[in-house]
Amino acid sequence: MQQKLELQRTSQQGIDTTSVEAQIQRIRTTLKRITNINTHINKLRENSNTIASEVDSLKLEIRDALDCIEDSITI
């Protein structure tokens, strides 16, 4: 990309290379921000999965405790 801009600059084809370079930098910065957001989303998903597993485990434990209570009442 830089080489193309340099060629355009030397050939003087009416392109504002300074402006183009600024926009390229803007795009690169934005892409880095998107990558950062995706990283955070992945961490959230991992944490959500951990929480969901813990909830499932608690449900099983509660059901088991209720079954034990029911068994002791009916005996």
C-alpha beads as a LAMMPS data file, in Angstrom:
LAMMPS data file: protein, C-alpha beads

75 atoms
74 bonds

1 atom types
1 bond types

-500.0 500.0 xlo xhi
-500.0 500.0 ylo yhi
-500.0 500.0 zlo zhi

Masses

1 110.0

Atoms # bond

1 1 1 0.000 0.000 0.000
2 1 1 2.796 2.411 0.915
3 1 1 4.595 1.614 -2.321
4 1 1 1.490 2.389 -4.370
5 1 1 1.118 5.692 -2.574
6 1 1 4.740 6.532 -3.278
7 1 1 4.235 5.740 -6.975
8 1 1 1.140 7.946 -7.042
9 1 1 3.013 10.734 -5.272
10 1 1 5.881 10.644 -7.766
11 1 1 3.626 10.447 -10.790
12 1 1 1.487 13.404 -9.586
13 1 1 -1.849 11.958 -10.657
14 1 1 -3.837 14.358 -8.534
15 1 1 -4.228 12.143 -5.474
16 1 1 -3.911 13.660 -2.027
17 1 1 -1.549 11.038 -0.661
18 1 1 -1.398 12.662 2.766
19 1 1 -5.146 12.298 3.102
20 1 1 -5.056 8.733 1.812
21 1 1 -2.295 7.811 4.287
22 1 1 -4.338 9.305 7.129
23 1 1 -7.374 7.259 6.117
24 1 1 -5.287 4.088 5.882
25 1 1 -4.016 4.698 9.411
26 1 1 -7.582 5.345 10.562
27 1 1 -8.709 2.031 9.070
28 1 1 -5.826 0.133 10.691
29 1 1 -6.627 1.672 14.075
30 1 1 -10.286 0.739 13.676
31 1 1 -9.380 -2.851 12.762
32 1 1 -7.234 -3.094 15.896
33 1 1 -10.207 -1.874 17.948
34 1 1 -12.441 -4.511 16.348
35 1 1 -9.883 -7.196 17.212
36 1 1 -9.825 -5.931 20.797
37 1 1 -13.631 -6.057 21.011
38 1 1 -13.683 -9.607 19.618
39 1 1 -11.128 -10.663 22.235
40 1 1 -13.368 -9.312 24.993
41 1 1 -16.410 -11.029 23.484
42 1 1 -14.585 -14.360 23.478
43 1 1 -13.647 -13.897 27.146
44 1 1 -17.287 -13.110 27.948
45 1 1 -18.403 -16.285 26.179
46 1 1 -15.902 -18.362 28.144
47 1 1 -17.091 -16.837 31.415
48 1 1 -20.728 -17.334 30.444
49 1 1 -20.073 -21.003 29.705
50 1 1 -18.409 -21.420 33.105
51 1 1 -21.366 -19.788 34.841
52 1 1 -23.858 -21.932 32.912
53 1 1 -21.984 -25.090 33.926
54 1 1 -22.050 -24.015 37.559
55 1 1 -25.802 -23.343 37.347
56 1 1 -26.376 -26.817 35.901
57 1 1 -24.331 -28.348 38.698
58 1 1 -26.329 -26.454 41.334
59 1 1 -29.605 -27.580 39.767
60 1 1 -28.495 -31.209 39.949
61 1 1 -27.468 -30.800 43.558
62 1 1 -30.822 -29.208 44.459
63 1 1 -32.744 -31.974 42.675
64 1 1 -30.690 -34.609 44.479
65 1 1 -31.373 -32.942 47.838
66 1 1 -35.111 -32.780 47.066
67 1 1 -35.119 -36.463 46.098
68 1 1 -33.432 -37.310 49.404
69 1 1 -36.022 -35.281 51.325
70 1 1 -38.882 -36.966 49.447
71 1 1 -37.394 -40.401 50.103
72 1 1 -37.040 -39.735 53.815
73 1 1 -40.623 -38.443 54.071
74 1 1 -42.186 -41.426 52.273
75 1 1 -40.331 -44.046 54.290

Bonds

1 1 1 2
2 1 2 3
3 1 3 4
4 1 4 5
5 1 5 6
6 1 6 7
7 1 7 8
8 1 8 9
9 1 9 10
10 1 10 11
11 1 11 12
12 1 12 13
13 1 13 14
14 1 14 15
15 1 15 16
16 1 16 17
17 1 17 18
18 1 18 19
19 1 19 20
20 1 20 21
21 1 21 22
22 1 22 23
23 1 23 24
24 1 24 25
25 1 25 26
26 1 26 27
27 1 27 28
28 1 28 29
29 1 29 30
30 1 30 31
31 1 31 32
32 1 32 33
33 1 33 34
34 1 34 35
35 1 35 36
36 1 36 37
37 1 37 38
38 1 38 39
39 1 39 40
40 1 40 41
41 1 41 42
42 1 42 43
43 1 43 44
44 1 44 45
45 1 45 46
46 1 46 47
47 1 47 48
48 1 48 49
49 1 49 50
50 1 50 51
51 1 51 52
52 1 52 53
53 1 53 54
54 1 54 55
55 1 55 56
56 1 56 57
57 1 57 58
58 1 58 59
59 1 59 60
60 1 60 61
61 1 61 62
62 1 62 63
63 1 63 64
64 1 64 65
65 1 65 66
66 1 66 67
67 1 67 68
68 1 68 69
69 1 69 70
70 1 70 71
71 1 71 72
72 1 72 73
73 1 73 74
74 1 74 75
